[in-house]
Amino acid sequence: MTTRRRTWTHLVMTVALASGAAFVRPAEAKKPKVSVTIDGKGYKYRGRFVVASTNGNGTSVIATKPARKILRTVGVGCAYYLPNETFPLVANPDYCTGSLTETRVGGSYETKAWFATSGIAVTYESFDGTWATGTFSGILDPLIGTGAEAPAAYEGTFRVKVVSE
């Protein structure tokens, strides 16, 4: 009798753990992320440091991560309100902006910044009302007075949870 009870207990615990793990995996896979290549060097941003919002003025995606030496932040935005669009959506580059900042922290403080007021190619591959996926690419011009000297080329992909404002 004790052996049967242990067997059933073991079986129930195994099924409970297996089904619990099955429910956790999709949630883990749905973390926001941005992968970007800047002048040939790749960077990945995940989790709470990737944010996206949409409102009547447009949609923006911003990604950053804490760093010990250089805090690097990338952004892309387009004048499209995603709930009103059909997908896939190839955004008009005239309505899309891009940005990149690099801030050296600790020791000597230095900031470099690049920006494009238009000309960023963005494709929104999907949007289900909450999550958006897509790609972006473009050339960012250096902002005068920030230490950035040459234009920066960047391209990347995103999967983000979009907050409507």
Protein Blocks (a to p, Z undefined) as FASTA:
>chain_A
ZZmmmmmmmmmmmmmmmmmmmmmmmmmmmpccddddeehiacddehjlbccdddfkbccd
ddddddfkbccdddddddddfklpccdddddfklcccddddddeehiadddddddfehia
cddfbdehjaccddddddddddehilpabdcddddddddddddZZ
